[in-house]
């Protein structure tokens, strides 16, 4: 996740087999970056630690 956020490519391709959590991961990223999302939703998770130190 850290590499994805830091590289900020214009296009990112996620290849995984069917039913392997691609949509779930995209929904999580959308919630993380959306303005107005409850910040406590990600408290205690690695992603919140990485973004707090940036």
RODO-496237 format. One record per residue (C-alpha): residue in three letters; x, y, z. Coordinates in nm, 4 decimals. Example, Ala and Ser with C-alpha at 12.3 -4.5 7.8 and 13.67 -1.06 7.14 Angstrom:
# residues 2
resn = ALA px = 1.2300 py = -0.4500 pz = 0.7800;
resn = SER px = 1.3670 py = -0.1060 pz = 0.7140;
END
This chain:
# residues 54
resn = UNK px = 0.0000 py = 0.0000 pz = 0.0000;
resn = UNK px = 0.2819 py = 0.2371 pz = 0.0850;
resn = UNK px = 0.4291 py = 0.1936 pz = -0.2641;
resn = UNK px = 0.0925 py = 0.2605 pz = -0.4277;
resn = UNK px = 0.0403 py = 0.5846 pz = -0.2372;
resn = UNK px = 0.3978 py = 0.7074 pz = -0.2814;
resn = UNK px = 0.4313 py = 0.6271 pz = -0.6533;
resn = UNK px = 0.1004 py = 0.7887 pz = -0.7560;
resn = UNK px = 0.0992 py = 0.6441 pz = -1.1058;
resn = UNK px = -0.1488 py = 0.7765 pz = -1.3575;
resn = UNK px = -0.2750 py = 0.4189 pz = -1.4009;
resn = UNK px = -0.2434 py = 0.1293 pz = -1.1572;
resn = UNK px = -0.3261 py = -0.2255 pz = -1.2618;
resn = UNK px = -0.4332 py = -0.4797 pz = -1.0006;
resn = UNK px = -0.4184 py = -0.8312 pz = -1.1361;
resn = UNK px = -0.5577 py = -1.1084 pz = -0.9200;
resn = UNK px = -0.7664 py = -1.4186 pz = -0.9816;
resn = UNK px = -1.1443 py = -1.3969 pz = -0.9686;
resn = UNK px = -1.2961 py = -1.3518 pz = -0.6235;
resn = UNK px = -0.9629 py = -1.2451 pz = -0.4729;
resn = UNK px = -1.0693 py = -0.9130 pz = -0.3166;
resn = UNK px = -0.9966 py = -0.6604 pz = -0.5934;
resn = UNK px = -1.3260 py = -0.4754 pz = -0.5496;
resn = UNK px = -1.2998 py = -0.4831 pz = -0.1717;
resn = UNK px = -0.9503 py = -0.3321 pz = -0.1928;
resn = UNK px = -1.0664 py = -0.0587 pz = -0.4319;
resn = UNK px = -1.3609 py = 0.0264 pz = -0.2052;
resn = UNK px = -1.1255 py = 0.0516 pz = 0.0927;
resn = UNK px = -0.8925 py = 0.2847 pz = -0.0995;
resn = UNK px = -1.1872 py = 0.4980 pz = -0.2106;
resn = UNK px = -1.3044 py = 0.5311 pz = 0.1506;
resn = UNK px = -0.9531 py = 0.6160 pz = 0.2673;
resn = UNK px = -0.8998 py = 0.8983 pz = 0.0168;
resn = UNK px = -1.2541 py = 1.0369 pz = 0.0039;
resn = UNK px = -1.3105 py = 1.3758 pz = 0.1620;
resn = UNK px = -1.5594 py = 1.3532 pz = 0.4466;
resn = UNK px = -1.4807 py = 0.9942 pz = 0.5446;
resn = UNK px = -1.4782 py = 0.9295 pz = 0.9182;
resn = UNK px = -1.1035 py = 0.9295 pz = 1.0088;
resn = UNK px = -1.1544 py = 0.6854 pz = 1.2969;
resn = UNK px = -1.2553 py = 0.4174 pz = 1.0446;
resn = UNK px = -0.8862 py = 0.3404 pz = 0.9877;
resn = UNK px = -0.7552 py = 0.3966 pz = 1.3434;
resn = UNK px = -0.5085 py = 0.1329 pz = 1.4517;
resn = UNK px = -0.4491 py = 0.0054 pz = 1.0994;
resn = UNK px = -0.1120 py = 0.0131 pz = 0.9221;
resn = UNK px = -0.2446 py = 0.2493 pz = 0.6542;
resn = UNK px = -0.3260 py = 0.5173 pz = 0.9121;
resn = UNK px = 0.0223 py = 0.4882 pz = 1.0637;
resn = UNK px = 0.1846 py = 0.5327 pz = 0.7216;
resn = UNK px = -0.0219 py = 0.8382 pz = 0.6330;
resn = UNK px = 0.0240 py = 1.0019 pz = 0.9736;
resn = UNK px = 0.4010 py = 0.9881 pz = 0.9364;
resn = UNK px = 0.3949 py = 1.1409 pz = 0.5849;
END
